[in-house]
Amino acid sequence: MQAFSGDELVFNDTMKDWRTHNGMDLAGAAGDAVTAPTGAVVARAYEDPQWGGVVELNAGKLTVRVCGLADIAVKEGDTVAVGDALGTVSPSFTAMSA
């Protein structure tokens, strides 16, 4: 897991390079429910070879990208409220170390 860094470069142990980290990593066990952190419209829901299942939420001026999902439960155009199911934590994303 990596802390949010804003514009500050931090060393990425996985990729073995220096980069910014403009996101937030959260831990969970495989199969745990992943829920919407905000009310939004689902802009995209897709599989990415590096990030696993991805749901992009459009909440006005804010875009939230939730990655590492299995069993994506939403599709493009759906409207979600805080706490609505987006999917579950993928087993592929539970073995990362801090």
N, C-alpha and C positions, 0 to 999 in steps of 0.2 A: 504494500500500500504506500501511497505517496501523498504527502501533504500538499495542499493548495499553495502555489508559489507566486501567483500573479505574474509580474514581469521578471522576477528573479530566477536565474538559472539554477537548477538543482540537478545532481547526478542521478540518473535513472539506472538502478541496478539491473533491471531486466534488459534494457537496450544497450547498456554500457556506454552511455553518452550523457551530455549535459543538455538540458532542455527546460522549458517552462512547464509547469503542470497547472493548468487552469481549470481543474475539476476537483471533485471530492470523491475519494474512495471510501466505500462503506463495506464492512465485512458481513457475511452471512453464510449459513450452511446450505449445501446443495438442497434444492427443493423448497427453501424458504420462500414465502410470498414476497414479491416486490410490488410496492404500491406507488401510486402517483403522489409526488411530493407537492403538487399544486393542481388546481383546476386548469384544464388546457384542452386544446384540440390536438389529436394525434396527427402530426405532420408526415411522419414516416414510421414504418415498422418493418424491419428487414434483418437479414443475417449478414454479418460481416466476418470475413475470415480471421481477423485479429481480435475484434471486440465481441464476437458471438452475437447473440440476439440483441438488437438495438431498437429502442423506441425513442423517437424524437417528439417532444411535446412543445407546442407553440402556445405560450401564455402571454399574448400581447407582444411587448418588446423583449420578452425573455424566452429564450429557447433552452429547454432542458433535454439533455441526451442521457438516457439510461442504458447502460451497456452490461454485457455479461448475463443476458437473460436466456432462459430456456422456456419453452411453452408460452410463447408470446400470446397474450390474451386480448389484444386490441388490434385494430387495423386502421389504416390511413382514413382520416375523416371522422373517427370516433371522438366523442367528447367525454373526458374523464373528470371526475371530481377528486379532491384530496382523499387518499385512501383506497381508491379503486384499483383493482388488480391490473398490473401490467404484464406479469408473467411470474416466473420463479427464478431463483438463483441457479445458474448453470453449474453442473459439477466441474466444468473446465475452469471455472474462476474461483474455486474455493481453496486451491492449493498454493496460492500466491503468498509469499511471506512478507512481513512488514519490513 
